């Protein structure tokens, strides 16, 4: 049995046993870690005196555990705020079903009485954040209103300042499913690298690539004109190649770039014009556009390839790393790799990873097709040009 003196430690306790303080070991399964500048690690049973003596409190105190909640029931926890921690954030993620999250100072919360609540629908994660003072006791309530048991991951964050900041620093509103974690990790690692060779795994994939809409056929016609001219880069040959590319939607500058690329490629060894869309992409070393790159990241992370521009728009306050941020006019698509919250916990900005986010090319607008890279940029969550989409939809 755990003696009552443990209540002086930084602990999360099941309310079902608070009155007797007869805690089984598994009731203390949530381990917390303080990652200060020296990477000191402390377990949940660290005495408060030792906790308060750490040289810096600048890093968040993060605790996590995985639990199951029975059908139509509540689960309660409480925490006593240690010295110097100014904000408390609670997040329930990796949900198997619809759960609601509540936070209340001093007393157990209920459906009608609470200081902060998050009741997003279905398996959308819930998150709340409040300002705190030393030694306050806060109660966490999780309510399962469904008729079956549900799994969840509980994350607790204590900070020496407000929760405002990027999720990668605050640990608040991080990726909330395994798929989104995988997407975020893969997209983040790709920043600064080429977007990858454009690849057709099926006939429908043409939509994502530079050979869509007949452009592949036009490119091959321009290639044939150059090869049949004896590979003569004369003004007449170039003009005939330009005519072959008419109808592509390319600007005059883009057509010039493409003509010069074809001449450069075929001035070497190649003498045979490709006959397929994939071979056309390959011989010109064309890299993935923005949407093709998003699809490849999602599928490589274990998701479904059906994540095109037709995805349903989501409430932007549901934003989490691993979700998508798509232009409403279908002009660009990106993956959210970080979200920024204000001091109330409301999401304000997103950090994006995307391919083809530049200039120098048309149809689609972006980087030159054989020079596309994955880059990072930040946008306001409320940018009216963009919509939030769920990349885990089937």
C-alpha positions, 0 to 999 in steps of 0.5 A: 500500500502507498502511504498518505505522505505520497500526497505531498509528491507531484502525483496523479491519483484516481479519485475512486481511491482518494478518500482512503489513499489506499493506492495500488501500484498501478494507480501511479502508472503515470510517469512524469519527466522534467527535461531541464537543460541538463536533461534531468529525469524524475519519476512521479514519486519525486519529493516536492522539495527536490522538484522545487530545487531544480535549477531551471523550470523553463522546460515543461513537465510532461506526464503521459499514460494510456488508459481504458474507460468503461462504457457510460462512466467517468474517470477522475484524477487530481494534481497538486500544482508544484511551485513555479508552474503557471499553467496546466494543460490536459490532452486526451488523444489516440481515442478509440471513440468519443470522450469528453474532457473536463478540468475544475479547480478544487472539486470534481467536474461534471457535465454542467460544472467545470472551469474548462471543457473540450467535447469534440466529436468522435475520435477528435482529440480533446485539450484544455489549458488553464492558468495555475498558482502554487499548491492549487489542486485541479481535478481532471474528469474524463466522461465516456458517454458511449455504450462501449469501453474506449481507449485514450492517451492522457497527456499532462503538461505543467509549465512555468509560463502560459501554454502559448507557443508551438506544440513541439515546445509546449507538448500541447496539441501534439499529433493525436494519433499514431498515423498523424505522428508518423505523417508529422515525423516523415514530413519533418524529416523531408524538409530541405530535401528533393520532393522525390521522383514523380511516380505513377502507381496507377492510372488515377495518379496522373492527376497529381503529376505534370503529365496530366491533361495531355501535357505528357503527350505534348512533351513527347511531341516536342521531344520527337521534333527535336530528335527528328531535327537531327538534334539541331537546337535551331530557332526553327526547331525551338519554335516548332517545339513551342507549337507542340506545347500549345494548350499546356497552360504553361507560360511563355517562360515555362515553355522556354524552360521545358524546351531547353530541358528537352534539348539538354537531355536529348543532346546527350545519349538518349535518341528514343522518345519515351512512349509512356507517361512514367517514362516521360516523367523519368527522362526529364527528372520531374519531381513530385508536385505538392499534392503528389508529395502529400499523398506519398507521405500519407501512404508511406506513413500507413494512410490511405491515398484518397487525400486529394483536394475533395477532402471535407473541411474540418473545424480549424480549432481541431488542427494538429500536426499530421493534418493537411492544410489545402488551398481552397482553389486547389492551388497548393497542399501542405502537411501541418508539422506543428501548431501554435497556441495562444495563452488560452490554448486556442490555435493561432498558427500552423507550421507547414511542410510542402513540396513545390512551394516557390516560383519559376513554373506554371501549371502548376504554379511553383518551383521548376519541375526538376528542381522541386524541394520540400520546404517549411513555412508558417501561416496563420490558421485563419488564412481564408485561402486555406482549409484544414483537412483530415489526412486520415480519412478513407 
